[in-house]
Amino acid sequence: MPSEKNGKVALVTGASGGIGREIAEILLMKGYDLLLVARSLGKLEELRKKFKLIASDQTVTVLRADLSHSESPKMIFDFANDRNISVDILVNNAGVGISGGIDEYSEEDLLKMILLNIFSLTALCKHFSPQMKEKRSGNILNIASIGGYQPVPYLAAYAASKSYVLNFSDAIAMELKDYGVSVSCYSPGLTDTQFFDRADIDENNNFYAKKMRVSPKDVAQDAVEMMLRGKLSSIYGLKNNVLAFLTQITPSRNIIARITKKIVTK
């Protein structure tokens, strides 16, 4: 059974599936009204109907937006303002990857990934943080990746985009802390979502094999809990934490890149 409605609103991007969908349901069960954003309006409407059956007294608003377009963050902000929706939790979950050698990327795919993973996440924080500062409360949860802790050959641009998310989140956390606004950055490892299909990653690669992936529900639960505790950054799972720690203490980035190449191409 969901908790009693708390009158607060959570905005979740990439909410139609995977980690975003699970985060949305967890927050619904905690009593939050929802503003759900994704590219597929059909999937969002199906989710809205399901959530209304679970918590009929809570508001679930859906909005189709493609965050690989530069105008989308402002459109989402204006949509919320026009409907007097004051966002208490912002979850920047939407993201995409592209795989292969740098010479294999299409410029179109590269631009879309950078706009989605970097620009839109940044712009949404820019738009919604002033309201949180004014209220002197709020939570921002940015979803990064264990890939952001080191260079990853053949996922080079994606991993670099998640390094940006890590550093950006840590920085604005310090900017907003004195206003009662918490910024958290959560880094999943291999998670059983559509990411691998969309990034065109070969499932025959042992490192990315399906058997190595964890449930998005487990990842989402851990992410929400760390956000509500106001923790700055966190990584899912002991193995991922160990890997991230080893990359931090290894003195040579050249060595890290060489090791990572061997791991991801085995």
C-alpha positions as CSV (number, residue, x, y, z in Angstrom):
1,M,0.0,0.0,0.0
2,P,1.3,3.5,-0.8
3,S,2.1,6.0,1.9
4,E,-0.2,8.8,2.7
5,K,-0.1,11.6,0.0
6,N,2.6,14.1,1.1
7,G,1.7,17.0,-1.2
8,K,5.1,17.0,-2.8
9,V,5.9,16.5,-6.5
10,A,8.7,14.4,-8.1
11,L,9.7,15.0,-11.7
12,V,11.3,11.9,-13.3
13,T,12.8,11.9,-16.8
14,G,13.2,8.7,-18.8
15,A,10.2,7.4,-16.8
16,S,8.7,5.0,-19.3
17,G,11.0,2.1,-18.5
18,G,14.1,0.7,-16.7
19,I,15.5,2.5,-13.7
20,G,13.3,5.6,-14.3
21,R,10.1,3.7,-14.2
22,E,11.1,1.9,-11.0
23,I,12.1,5.2,-9.3
24,A,8.8,6.7,-10.3
25,E,6.8,3.8,-8.7
26,I,8.9,3.9,-5.5
27,L,8.3,7.7,-5.1
28,L,4.6,7.1,-5.8
29,M,4.5,4.6,-3.0
30,K,6.2,7.1,-0.7
31,G,3.3,9.5,-1.3
32,Y,4.7,11.8,-4.0
33,D,2.6,13.2,-6.9
34,L,4.5,12.6,-10.2
35,L,5.4,14.5,-13.3
36,L,6.7,11.8,-15.7
37,V,8.7,12.6,-18.8
38,A,9.7,10.4,-21.7
39,R,9.7,10.2,-25.5
40,S,6.8,7.7,-25.7
41,L,3.5,9.2,-24.7
42,G,1.8,5.8,-25.2
43,K,4.0,4.1,-22.6
44,L,3.6,7.1,-20.2
45,E,-0.2,6.9,-20.5
46,E,-0.1,3.2,-19.7
47,L,2.0,3.9,-16.7
48,R,-0.2,6.7,-15.5
49,K,-3.3,4.4,-15.6
50,K,-1.4,1.7,-13.7
51,F,-0.2,4.2,-11.1
52,K,-3.7,5.7,-10.6
53,L,-5.0,2.2,-9.8
54,I,-2.2,1.9,-7.1
55,A,-2.7,5.4,-5.7
56,S,-6.0,7.0,-6.8
57,D,-5.7,10.1,-4.7
58,Q,-2.3,11.1,-6.1
59,T,-1.7,13.1,-9.2
60,V,0.2,11.6,-12.1
61,T,0.9,14.0,-14.9
62,V,2.7,12.8,-18.1
63,L,4.6,14.8,-20.7
64,R,6.1,13.7,-23.9
65,A,9.5,15.3,-24.4
66,D,12.7,14.3,-26.3
67,L,15.6,15.5,-24.2
68,S,18.0,15.0,-27.1
69,H,16.5,18.3,-28.4
70,S,17.9,21.4,-26.8
71,E,14.6,23.2,-26.4
72,S,13.1,20.4,-24.3
73,P,14.3,21.3,-20.8
74,K,12.8,24.8,-21.0
75,M,9.6,23.3,-22.4
76,I,9.3,20.9,-19.4
77,F,9.9,23.8,-17.0
78,D,7.3,26.0,-18.7
79,F,4.8,23.1,-18.7
80,A,5.2,22.7,-15.0
81,N,4.9,26.4,-14.3
82,D,1.8,26.8,-16.5
83,R,0.1,24.1,-14.4
84,N,1.4,25.4,-11.0
85,I,3.4,22.3,-10.5
86,S,6.1,23.0,-7.9
87,V,8.8,20.3,-8.2
88,D,10.3,19.1,-4.9
89,I,12.3,16.2,-6.4
90,L,14.1,16.3,-9.8
91,V,15.3,12.9,-11.1
92,N,17.5,13.3,-14.1
93,N,17.4,9.6,-15.2
94,A,17.1,9.9,-19.0
95,G,20.3,8.9,-20.8
96,V,21.6,7.0,-23.8
97,G,24.9,5.4,-24.9
98,I,26.7,4.8,-28.2
99,S,29.3,2.1,-28.6
100,G,32.2,1.5,-31.0
101,G,35.4,3.1,-31.9
102,I,35.4,6.9,-32.1
103,D,35.7,6.8,-35.9
104,E,32.5,4.8,-36.0
105,Y,30.2,7.3,-34.3
106,S,27.7,9.2,-36.4
107,E,27.7,12.9,-35.7
108,E,24.0,12.8,-35.3
109,D,24.1,10.1,-32.7
110,L,27.0,11.8,-30.9
111,L,25.2,15.2,-30.7
112,K,21.9,13.6,-29.5
113,M,23.8,11.7,-26.7
114,I,25.6,14.9,-25.6
115,L,22.4,16.9,-25.6
116,L,20.6,14.2,-23.6
117,N,23.3,13.1,-21.1
118,I,24.9,16.5,-20.5
119,F,23.0,19.5,-21.8
120,S,19.5,18.6,-20.8
121,L,20.5,17.3,-17.4
122,T,22.4,20.5,-16.8
123,A,19.5,22.7,-18.1
124,L,16.9,21.0,-16.0
125,C,19.0,21.6,-12.9
126,K,19.4,25.2,-13.9
127,H,15.6,25.7,-14.4
128,F,14.3,23.9,-11.3
129,S,16.9,24.7,-8.7
130,P,15.9,28.4,-8.2
131,Q,12.5,27.3,-7.0
132,M,14.0,24.8,-4.6
133,K,16.4,27.5,-3.3
134,E,13.5,29.8,-2.7
135,K,11.6,27.1,-0.8
136,R,14.9,26.2,0.9
137,S,14.2,22.5,0.3
138,G,14.4,20.0,-2.5
139,N,16.3,17.0,-3.8
140,I,18.0,16.5,-7.2
141,L,19.0,13.0,-8.2
142,N,21.3,12.7,-11.2
143,I,21.9,9.2,-12.6
144,A,25.5,8.7,-13.8
145,S,27.3,5.4,-14.3
146,I,30.1,3.3,-13.0
147,G,31.6,4.0,-16.4
148,G,32.0,7.6,-15.4
149,Y,34.8,6.7,-13.0
150,Q,37.3,5.8,-15.6
151,P,38.0,6.0,-19.4
152,V,36.1,3.2,-21.2
153,P,37.4,2.3,-24.7
154,Y,34.6,1.7,-27.2
155,L,32.2,3.5,-24.9
156,A,34.5,6.5,-24.8
157,A,32.0,9.4,-25.3
158,Y,29.3,7.8,-23.1
159,A,31.7,7.2,-20.2
160,A,33.0,10.7,-20.5
161,S,29.5,12.1,-20.5
162,K,28.9,10.3,-17.2
163,S,32.1,11.7,-15.8
164,Y,30.7,15.1,-16.5
165,V,27.5,14.2,-14.5
166,L,29.6,13.1,-11.5
167,N,31.7,16.3,-11.4
168,F,28.8,18.6,-12.2
169,S,26.6,17.0,-9.5
170,D,29.3,17.3,-6.8
171,A,29.9,20.9,-7.7
172,I,26.3,22.1,-7.7
173,A,25.7,20.1,-4.4
174,M,28.1,22.6,-2.8
175,E,26.4,25.6,-4.4
176,L,22.9,24.5,-3.2
177,K,23.7,23.0,0.2
178,D,23.3,26.2,2.1
179,Y,19.8,26.7,0.7
180,G,18.6,23.3,2.0
181,V,18.7,21.7,-1.4
182,S,20.3,18.2,-1.7
183,V,22.1,17.0,-4.8
184,S,22.9,13.3,-5.2
185,C,24.6,11.4,-8.0
186,Y,24.0,7.7,-8.3
187,S,26.1,5.4,-10.4
188,P,24.6,2.0,-11.5
189,G,26.7,-0.7,-12.9
190,L,25.4,-3.2,-15.4
191,T,21.6,-3.1,-15.1
192,D,19.0,-5.1,-17.0
193,T,17.5,-2.3,-19.1
194,Q,17.2,-1.5,-22.8
195,F,20.5,0.5,-22.6
196,F,22.5,-2.3,-24.2
197,D,20.2,-2.7,-27.2
198,R,20.1,1.1,-27.8
199,A,23.8,1.4,-27.5
200,D,24.3,-1.6,-29.9
201,I,26.5,-3.5,-27.5
202,D,27.3,-7.1,-28.4
203,E,25.7,-9.4,-25.8
204,N,28.4,-12.0,-26.7
205,N,30.9,-9.8,-24.9
206,N,31.4,-11.5,-21.6
207,F,31.8,-8.3,-19.6
208,Y,28.4,-7.0,-20.8
209,A,26.6,-10.4,-20.7
210,K,23.0,-10.4,-19.6
211,K,23.8,-12.7,-16.7
212,M,26.1,-10.0,-15.2
213,R,23.2,-7.4,-15.0
214,V,21.2,-6.5,-11.9
215,S,17.5,-5.7,-11.5
216,P,16.6,-2.0,-12.2
217,K,14.2,-2.2,-9.2
218,D,17.1,-2.9,-6.9
219,V,19.1,-0.1,-8.4
220,A,16.2,2.3,-8.2
221,Q,15.5,1.4,-4.5
222,D,19.1,2.1,-3.6
223,A,19.2,5.3,-5.5
224,V,16.0,6.7,-3.9
225,E,17.2,5.8,-0.4
226,M,20.5,7.5,-0.9
227,M,18.8,10.6,-2.3
228,L,16.4,10.9,0.6
229,R,19.3,10.6,3.0
230,G,21.0,13.5,1.3
231,K,24.1,11.5,0.4
232,L,26.3,13.2,-2.2
233,S,27.3,10.2,-4.4
234,S,26.9,6.5,-4.3
235,I,27.6,3.4,-6.5
236,Y,25.5,0.3,-6.7
237,G,27.0,-2.9,-5.4
238,L,30.2,-4.0,-3.7
239,K,31.9,-5.1,-6.8
240,N,31.3,-1.7,-8.5
241,N,32.5,0.1,-5.5
242,V,35.7,-1.9,-5.4
243,L,36.3,-1.2,-9.1
244,A,35.7,2.5,-8.7
245,F,38.1,2.6,-5.7
246,L,40.9,0.8,-7.6
247,T,40.6,3.3,-10.4
248,Q,41.0,6.2,-7.9
249,I,44.1,4.8,-6.3
250,T,45.9,3.7,-9.5
251,P,48.5,6.4,-10.2
252,S,48.5,6.2,-14.0
253,R,45.5,7.0,-16.2
254,N,47.3,5.2,-19.0
255,I,47.3,2.0,-16.9
256,I,43.6,2.4,-16.0
257,A,42.7,2.8,-19.7
258,R,44.7,-0.3,-20.7
259,I,43.1,-2.4,-18.0
260,T,39.6,-1.2,-18.9
261,K,40.2,-2.0,-22.6
262,K,41.2,-5.6,-21.7
263,I,38.1,-6.0,-19.5
264,V,35.5,-4.6,-21.9
265,T,36.9,-6.5,-25.0
266,K,37.3,-9.9,-23.4
